[in-house]
Amino acid sequence: MISVVQNVAIDCADAYALARFWSEVTGQPVDAEAAPGDHEVQVTLPQGPALYFNQVPEPKTVKNRIHLCLRPSSSREPEIDRLLQLGATWVGDHREPDGSGWAVLADPEGNEFCVLRSESDRAAMSD
């Protein structure tokens, strides 16, 4: 027997607003039946588990124990700029001078996530 990951649950204060942010990040739509004020909203990813946003009364207070790691389809640096324009905030820079490493950002409710190098960035480093 095995278990399959159905979704990644993300507690938040505004499920619909945070789902809309992650919809922009991933390029995937918010569930068609979702509406502002809903306490549970989902963004289904084409490959992998869904992102499930669950409204809770308490605010985020400490660092995430589990977080998402994003591998952009384009180069990492323009993707970081795009995510910041969408409303992400800068948390930490773990990029190395040789291009390796990652950047840590937070979504509008403070949930941390990492932005890794793209496949093209990785290929360019191995040349």
Helices and strands as residue ranges (DSSP letters): E 7-12, H 15-26, E 40-43, E 50-55, E 68-70, H 76-86, E 89-95, E 101-106, E 112-115, H 119-126
